[in-house]
Amino acid sequence: MEQAARILVVDDELGMREGCCRALSAQGYRVEVAADGEEGWRRLQEGGWDLVLVDIKMPGIDGVELLSRIQALDPDIVSVVITGYATLETAIQATKRGAYDILPKPFTLEDLFLVVSRGLEHRHLVLETRRLQEERQRDLLALAEEQSRLRTVLDCLADGVLVANREGRLALFNPAALRLLDLRQPPAVGSPLADLPLDPGLTELITRGPQTDDGHPATVARELTRGELSLLASVAPVVDDSGTRLGTVTLLRDITASKALEQMKNQFISMTSHELRTPLAAVQTYLDTLLGGFAGELSEQQRVILERSGERLKALLEMVNDLLDISRLETGRIERQIVALDVAEVVDQVLDLLAAAAEEHGVHLQKEIPPGLPRLEMDREELVRVLTNLVGNGIKYNRAGGLVTVRARDSGYYLVLEVADTGIGMPAEALPRLFSEFYRIKRPETAGITGTGLGLSIVKKIVDSYHGRIEVQSVLDRGSTFTIHLPHGGQKTSG
């Protein structure tokens, strides 16, 4: 609750000062009195006063002198002169010494209340103005400090930063952006992004703002080349609380070294895989020859050893083939025959291929494919590869008497494929790394199951290459469900 104003009445007339004190106290003010200028000055030095009523003619320190001292002590105290000698000269002297107003004697209570009210309102406005000015100065200082910190952070970043407003004009940049774009002179703030040496598609993306297919703001990454540099540009929208786009922030990252390293890795994998496949195939031929009895009869122990060697060799060949597939997918060196595929037909093909493996493990296969689904525009072998990996895993990581179900449905923009099993499931902490290369879950239940740890990585790369996505849900000891969303062209199958 706001405290009442504190008022001092300085007058050598007892009736005047006591009358003012009683009248103003009745209005809710905190009022005290002083009988002369000297007492008034002592009381004023205590501090905390809002308004002073000062008589001009007083023994000792008169009103004019007291006004001068008040002005020097605290110029924000409102001084009102009460006098029976209200001449023009008196008014001029009082005003020069900081008096706010003059109240000639005799005066009515209404006159007193009005001048006091106006004086206190004046003091409130003065103090509030000063407070706002000080607050503005603090805010400006804080803003300057914040901008300085922001500039320091931006200048230290190795990645380039470009900030544009909603009209596609440059608002902020850092030295790294100038270096990555090979700009010798900094561009002017407010200049159009079209003046910068950016890919036209990227400039358009920044100007119109990245968004999803349904029109919502989104972050988009795009690669571009600047001379010998390979850059990754990530464009993110800047929106206010209501969702209105204010502009964009573009992060430019130099990926030249990582691209070169990736290329070297792919070349090494491809070369090594090719070099391994030929001798492995030869060893497989020798094993088949021995197991076929062309080199003489085998004892039971020899046959067991050769069969186990063949199984290990087959797993090694599968890994080599997986490595070659990953290398082709990552480098784009893969030939595709894009056709309109009937999903039900491809699912039947995959289930026929894996029927023997399912029977061997005691696992049942079933499908739930409604008629009239849209056809998928993709390479048949890649769709077979995706489903074979997922259904095959559902068989391998299942229990005797378990079930693997393949479902399909149309969700509008996507055709959704699900492969669900009733197997051993996976712990929640394993799911984020599930599609990484060579990642395998270490559990006692999986110790005897062979695999390369590349199958799911290949599945994800294939799905990603068709602008789809794959998700997984799993409960330990209850099973897993892999869900694939693939865009379709809207063409319906017959039936």
C-alpha positions, 0 to 999 in steps of 0.5 A: 500500500502506498505511503501517505505524503509527508508535509512540513509546515514552516510558519512563525504564526501559530494559528497558520501552521496549526490550522494547516496541520489539522486540515491536511492531516484530515486529508490523510497526509502526514503533517509536521510543523516548524515555528521558524526557518531555523527549526524548519531547516533542521527538520528538513535535513532529516530527509523523507519530505515530499512537500514544504509550506514555507512562509516568506517573512520569518525571524532568522532564516527567512522563507527565501533563504530556506527555499535556497537551502531546500533547492540545494538539499533536494530539488525534488521536494516541492516548495509552496510559498504561503505569504501575506506579501504576495507581490510580483517581486516576491513571486520572482524571488521565490520562483528563482529559488525553486518554489513550485507555487505561491499561496497568498494569505488569507486562503481557503481550505479548498485553495490549500488542498488544490495547491498541495494536490497539484504540488504532490502530483508534480513531485510524483511525475518528476520522480516517475520520469526520473525512474523511467529515465534511469530504467531506460538507461539500465535497459540500454546498458543491458541491451548493449552488454547483451549485444556485445556478448552476442557479437562475441559469441557469433565472432567466435563461432567456426560456423557461419551465421546469416540472419534475415528478416521476413523480406529476405534482407540481411539483418546479422552475420558473423566473420565465419559466414564472410569466410565461407562465402568468400566475401572480401567486403562485409555486405551492408545490413539490410541488403537483399540476400540475392546480392550474396553468392548463395545458391538461388534455391537456398536464397529462395528458401531463406526468403520464403521461409522453410516449412513442412508440406502442411505449411508449418515452420520447419528446419531444412538442411541443404548442401551447396558448393563454393569453389572447393568447399562443401557447405551444409546450410541449415535454415531455421525459421524465427517466429513470435509467440503467435507463430508469425514468421519474423525471419530466418537463421541460416547456419553454414557449416564447412563439411569439406573434410568430412565429405572427403573422409566419407568418400575415402571410407566408402572407397575403402569399404567398396574396394575391400568388399570387392577384394574379399568377395572373390576369395570368399566365394572360392572358399565356399566352392571348395567347401561345397566340393568337400561336402558333396563328396567329390574329394572322398568320403567324410567322417561325421566329425569332418562334415560337422566342421565343414558345415559350421565353416560354411555357415560362418562363411555365409555370414561373412559373405552376407556382411560383405554384401551388406557393406557393398550395399551401404557403400552404393547407397551412400555414394549414390552409385546404385541403379534403380528401376522405379515401377508402380509396385503392388504392395500385397504382391511384394509381401507375398513374395517376401513371405514365400522367400522366408517361409522355410526359415520361419518353419525352421524356427517354429514361427508363423507368418501372416499378412493383413493387407486390405485390397485397393491400396495405392501402388508404391513408386520404387525399385522392387528389389529395394522394397523386397530388401526392406521387408526381408530384413524386417521379417527376417529379424522378426523370425530370428528374434522370436520364440518357437510358436511366435508370430510375425505379422505384416500389415499395410494401410493408406494414411493419405500421403503415405502408405504405411507398412508394419512388421510386428513380431511377438519376440524377445523385444528390445530395451528402451535404451537400445532404440535410439542406436538401433539403425546405426551401422554395426550396432547389435544389442548384447543380451544373453538371448541374442548370443547365438544369433548371427548377424552383421549389424548392418541390416537395419542401417540399410533399411533406413538408408533405403527408406530415407532415399524415398523421402520416407521414415521408419519408426520402431516400438518395442517392449522387452520380452513382448515383441517389436513393431517396425513402422515404415511411411513411404510416399505414394503417387496415389495410384490404386491397385486393381481390386 
